[in-house]
Amino acid sequence: MKIAVYSDVFGGKMANGVVVSIIKLVKGLADKGHKIYLVVSKNEDNVKFRYKNVKIIEAPSIPAFFPTLRFASPYNPKIRKFLEKEKMDVIYLLTPMILGIESVILAKKLNVPLVGTFHTFFGKEDYLKVVGLNYEFMKKLTWVYQRFLFNRCDLVTCPSESTLKEILKNGIKGKRNIAISNGIDKNDFDNSKSGLIKKRYNLHGKTILFFGRVSLEKNILYLIDVFKMITDEIPGVKLMFVGDGPQLKEIKEKVEEIGIKDKVIFTGMIEHKKLMKSGIIGACDIFITASLTETQGLTTLESQVNGLVCVGTDATGTKDLIKDGYNGFLVKNGNKKEFAKKVVKLLTDEKLYSRMKTNTLKEVKKHYIKNIVNIWEKELKLLVKTKRLNKK
């Protein structure tokens, strides 16, 4: 198949979860012999991505709200003409931003299937706060715009069942709607240097990990309060804090203010590929997340494939990966004492931790990227076949 993939968000250095998911899927389909035309906002990092059967097509763009995001024009006649000439079989809308408008137009003009994946809750309060647009009308407007795009799709997907329920509740409905995991490849990780990491950062006791974008929507101040409670019970525990973002300064100030500066290790931002091979994830015992805005939670998935037991808030996306009491713990948002209690229990009960680690490695197998790419290939082929039959 020839597949045109439209994504406003892309770039070689970005550790953005959406970008990581896009690259895994694109590589997986390309490895199966399908030709991918990746239409992205022009970005200096794009040129660093090269892969067989993948052609990157850049649309002129301007900076947007985040450093990793650029807005591209929805009107690119040269790109559209080229894709028409190449005769696409499927048009794939991966980010519902301005560039996505062109994917809708092209699919209609070529009379081929349009697929859309819902990756991010842009309309949630914490995301809107980050860009200074936390108004009720903006919440409604983001859903209106996303319905405008996704409801024109032959297939709408999202990474988890809980996210699927949420978007259906908000009126996003394609002709067919299903959940397909972002997927994970255990071969992307190398923990052979974990011992060196423990020596380098003096990790002699138990270590908790957080990594990801350091921003309001990740609810990190909540985690810092929780970690302080954990240190009161386990004085030797450390928190490995990997990432950068607009809230980093505030987080560091909070850590110093409550007297746990010597227990938190700030590594700063580490490029995603380097992080996967660094041994940092393998050097830790538990991953914690309090985000309320995940559609799946790639950092949770990446932690699980490395055998880390996870504790998180009982929120959309996260609760699809963590089965409470089986491969980790889920805690209601706001209950910091209970969150800390669950982490302490895991760190002090070796039998419980061992059992949950075994379950974590067992459960994560359903998300292996090979299986996920097979699901995608089957769905796309079915769409193309159905569309062709309807044309006759």
C-alpha positions in Angstrom: 0.0 0.0 0.0 0.9 3.6 -0.5 0.1 5.5 2.7 0.2 9.3 3.2 0.7 10.1 6.9 0.0 13.7 8.0 1.5 14.9 11.2 2.1 18.5 12.4 4.4 17.1 15.2 7.6 15.4 14.1 11.4 15.7 14.6 14.5 13.6 15.2 15.5 14.9 18.6 12.0 15.2 20.2 11.2 12.9 23.1 7.5 13.6 22.6 5.4 10.5 23.1 3.3 11.1 20.0 6.5 11.4 17.8 7.9 8.2 19.2 4.7 6.4 18.5 4.5 7.7 14.9 8.1 6.6 14.2 7.5 3.1 15.5 4.4 2.6 13.4 5.9 4.1 10.3 9.0 1.9 10.6 6.8 -1.2 11.2 4.7 -0.6 8.1 7.7 0.3 6.0 9.4 -3.0 7.1 6.4 -4.9 5.7 7.0 -3.3 2.3 4.4 -0.5 2.4 5.5 2.9 1.1 5.0 5.7 3.5 4.8 9.4 2.5 5.3 11.3 5.8 3.8 14.8 5.4 5.1 17.0 8.3 5.6 20.5 9.4 9.0 21.8 8.2 11.5 21.3 11.1 15.3 21.2 11.1 15.2 17.8 12.8 13.2 16.2 10.1 16.1 15.8 7.7 17.8 13.5 10.3 15.2 10.8 9.9 15.9 8.4 7.1 14.3 4.9 6.6 13.6 2.6 3.8 10.3 2.9 2.1 9.7 6.3 3.9 9.7 9.6 2.1 9.5 12.8 4.2 7.6 15.7 2.6 7.9 19.0 4.5 5.2 21.6 4.5 6.2 25.3 5.3 5.5 26.0 9.0 5.7 28.6 11.8 6.5 28.2 15.5 3.5 27.3 17.7 2.9 27.0 21.5 5.5 24.4 22.3 9.2 24.1 21.1 8.3 20.7 19.6 5.3 22.0 17.7 4.9 24.0 14.5 1.9 25.1 12.6 1.8 24.2 8.9 -0.4 25.6 6.2 -3.5 23.5 5.3 -3.1 24.5 1.7 -0.1 23.0 0.0 -0.9 22.5 -3.7 2.5 21.1 -4.7 2.3 18.4 -2.0 -1.3 17.6 -2.9 -0.5 17.3 -6.6 2.5 15.1 -5.9 0.4 12.7 -3.7 -2.4 12.6 -6.3 0.1 11.6 -8.9 1.6 8.9 -6.7 -2.0 7.5 -6.2 -2.3 7.0 -2.5 -4.3 4.0 -1.1 -4.8 5.5 2.4 -4.6 8.9 4.0 -3.7 8.9 7.6 -4.4 11.8 9.9 -2.1 11.6 12.9 -2.4 15.0 14.6 -5.6 17.0 14.4 -4.1 20.4 13.9 -3.9 22.7 10.9 -2.1 20.3 8.6 -4.8 17.8 9.2 -7.3 19.8 7.2 -5.4 19.0 4.0 -5.5 15.3 4.8 -9.3 15.4 4.9 -9.4 17.4 1.6 -7.0 15.0 -0.2 -8.8 11.8 1.0 -12.1 13.2 -0.3 -10.6 14.2 -3.7 -8.8 10.8 -4.2 -11.9 8.9 -2.8 -9.6 6.8 -0.6 -10.0 5.8 3.1 -9.2 8.4 5.7 -7.9 7.1 9.0 -7.4 9.3 12.2 -5.8 8.6 15.5 -6.6 10.5 18.6 -3.4 11.0 20.6 -3.8 14.0 22.8 -6.5 15.6 25.0 -5.8 19.1 23.8 -9.1 20.3 25.3 -8.3 19.3 28.9 -7.8 22.0 31.5 -4.1 21.4 32.2 -3.1 21.5 28.5 -5.0 24.8 28.0 -3.4 26.3 31.2 0.1 25.7 29.7 -0.7 27.9 26.7 -2.8 30.4 28.6 -6.1 29.5 27.0 -7.9 27.8 29.9 -11.4 29.2 29.1 -14.6 27.3 28.9 -15.2 28.3 25.3 -11.8 27.0 24.3 -12.5 23.6 25.8 -15.7 23.4 23.7 -13.9 24.8 20.6 -11.1 22.1 20.7 -13.7 19.4 20.7 -15.7 21.0 17.9 -12.6 21.3 15.8 -11.5 17.7 16.5 -15.0 16.4 15.7 -14.8 18.3 12.4 -11.8 16.3 11.4 -12.2 12.9 13.0 -15.9 12.5 12.1 -14.9 12.5 8.4 -12.7 9.4 9.0 -13.5 5.9 7.8 -11.7 4.6 10.9 -10.9 6.4 14.1 -8.4 4.9 16.6 -6.9 5.8 19.9 -4.3 4.0 22.1 -6.6 2.7 24.9 -10.1 1.6 25.6 -10.7 4.3 28.3 -9.6 7.0 25.8 -12.0 5.5 23.2 -14.9 5.8 25.7 -13.9 9.5 26.4 -13.8 10.6 22.8 -17.1 8.8 21.9 -18.7 10.6 24.9 -17.5 13.9 23.4 -18.9 13.2 20.0 -15.9 11.9 18.0 -17.2 9.1 15.9 -15.8 7.8 12.6 -17.5 5.1 10.5 -15.6 2.7 12.7 -14.0 3.3 16.1 -11.4 1.0 17.8 -8.5 1.1 20.3 -5.1 0.1 19.1 -2.1 0.4 21.4 0.9 2.6 20.5 3.0 -0.4 20.9 6.5 -0.9 22.3 9.7 -2.7 21.1 11.7 -4.3 23.9 14.7 -4.4 21.6 14.9 -0.6 21.6 16.2 -0.8 25.2 19.6 -1.7 26.6 20.2 -1.9 30.4 23.7 -3.3 30.3 25.0 0.0 31.8 22.5 0.0 34.7 25.3 -0.9 37.1 27.4 2.0 36.0 24.4 4.3 36.3 23.9 3.2 39.9 27.5 4.0 40.7 27.5 7.3 38.9 24.4 8.6 40.8 25.1 6.8 44.0 22.0 4.7 43.9 22.6 2.2 46.7 19.1 1.9 47.9 15.7 1.8 46.2 15.2 4.2 43.3 11.9 5.7 41.9 11.8 7.0 38.4 10.0 9.8 36.7 10.7 10.7 33.1 8.9 12.8 30.6 7.9 16.4 29.7 8.1 18.6 32.8 4.9 20.5 32.4 1.6 21.3 34.2 -0.4 18.6 32.5 1.8 15.9 34.0 0.8 16.8 37.6 4.4 16.6 38.9 4.0 18.9 41.9 1.6 16.2 43.3 4.4 13.6 42.8 6.9 15.7 44.6 4.6 15.9 47.7 4.1 12.1 47.4 7.8 11.5 47.2 8.4 13.6 50.4 6.0 11.3 52.2 7.9 8.2 50.9 11.3 9.6 52.2 9.8 9.9 55.7 9.2 6.1 55.6 12.3 5.1 53.6 15.1 7.6 54.2 17.5 6.1 51.7 15.1 6.2 48.7 16.1 8.3 45.7 14.0 9.9 42.8 15.6 9.8 39.4 14.0 12.8 37.6 14.6 12.8 33.8 13.2 15.5 31.6 12.8 19.2 30.8 10.0 21.6 30.3 8.4 24.9 31.3 7.8 23.7 34.9 11.3 22.5 35.7 12.3 25.6 37.7 9.2 25.4 39.8 9.8 21.7 40.5 13.4 22.3 41.6 12.3 25.1 43.9 9.7 22.9 45.4 12.2 20.1 46.0 14.6 22.5 47.8 11.7 24.1 49.8 10.6 20.8 51.3 14.1 19.6 52.1 14.6 16.7 49.7 17.2 18.2 47.4 19.7 15.5 48.3 17.3 12.8 47.4 16.2 14.0 43.9 18.6 13.6 40.9 17.8 16.0 38.0 19.4 14.7 34.8 17.8 17.3 32.5 16.5 16.3 29.1 18.0 13.2 27.6 17.3 12.5 23.9 14.9 9.6 23.6 17.2 7.2 21.8 20.0 7.9 24.3 17.7 7.4 27.3 16.6 4.0 26.0 20.2 2.8 25.8 21.5 4.7 28.8 20.6 2.0 31.5 18.8 4.6 33.6 15.4 2.9 33.4 16.9 -0.5 34.3 18.7 1.1 37.3 15.4 2.0 38.9 12.8 0.0 40.7 9.4 1.8 40.3 8.0 4.3 37.9 5.4 6.8 39.1 3.0 9.0 37.2 0.2 11.3 38.3 -0.8 12.6 34.9 -4.6 13.0 34.3 -4.3 13.6 30.5 -2.8 10.5 29.0 -4.4 8.7 26.1 -2.2 5.7 27.0 1.0 6.8 28.7 4.1 5.9 26.7 6.5 6.4 29.6 4.5 4.0 31.6 4.6 1.4 28.8 8.4 2.0 28.4 8.9 1.4 32.1 6.8 -1.7 32.1 8.7 -3.3 29.2 11.9 -2.9 31.3 10.3 -4.6 34.2 9.5 -1.6 36.4 6.4 -1.9 38.5 4.3 1.3 38.1 2.1 3.3 40.4 -0.2 5.9 38.9 -3.4 7.8 39.2 -6.6 6.1 38.3 -7.0 8.2 35.1 -7.7 7.8 31.4 -4.9 5.9 29.6 -3.0 5.0 32.7 -5.6 2.6 34.0 -5.4 0.6 30.8 -1.8 -0.2 31.5 -1.8 -0.6 35.2 -4.1 -3.3 36.6 -4.5 -2.4 40.2 -3.1 -5.1 42.5 -1.8 -7.2 39.6 1.0 -5.4 37.9 1.1 -2.2 39.9 -1.2 0.1 41.9 -3.8 2.7 40.9 -4.7 5.5 43.3 -7.5 8.1 43.1 -6.3 11.5 42.2 -5.7 13.7 45.2 -5.0 10.9 47.7 -1.3 11.6 48.2 -1.1 9.5 51.4 -2.5 6.4 49.7 -0.2 6.9 46.7 2.8 7.1 49.0 1.6 4.1 51.0 1.4 2.0 47.8 4.9 2.9 46.8 6.3 2.2 50.2 4.5 -1.2 50.2 6.1 -2.2 46.9 9.6 -1.1 48.1 9.5 -2.9 51.4 7.7 -6.1 50.4 10.0 -8.1 48.2 7.6 -10.9 47.5 4.9 -8.5 46.4 7.3 -6.6 44.2 8.7 -9.8 42.6 5.2 -11.0 41.8 4.1 -7.7 40.3 7.3 -7.4 38.3 6.6 -10.9 36.8 3.0 -9.8 36.0 4.3 -6.6 34.5 6.5 -8.3 32.0 3.8 -10.8 31.2 1.1 -8.1 30.6 3.2 -5.9 28.5 3.6 -8.5 25.8 0.2 -7.7 24.3 1.7 -4.3 23.4 4.8 -5.6 21.5 5.1 -3.5 18.3 5.2 -6.5 16.0 1.7 -7.4 17.1 0.5 -3.8 16.8 1.8 -3.4 13.3 0.0 -6.6 12.3 -3.2 -5.2 13.6 -2.7 -1.9 11.7 -1.9 -3.7 8.5 -5.0 -5.8 8.7 -7.2 -2.8 9.4 -5.7 -0.7 6.6 -6.0 -3.5 4.0 -9.6 -4.1 5.0 -10.3 -0.4 4.5 -8.7 -0.3 1.1 -10.6 -3.4 0.0 -13.9 -2.1 1.2 -13.4 1.2 -0.5 -12.6 -0.4 -3.8 -15.6 -2.6 -3.7 -17.8 0.3 -3.0 -16.4 2.2 -6.0 -17.5 -0.6 -8.4 
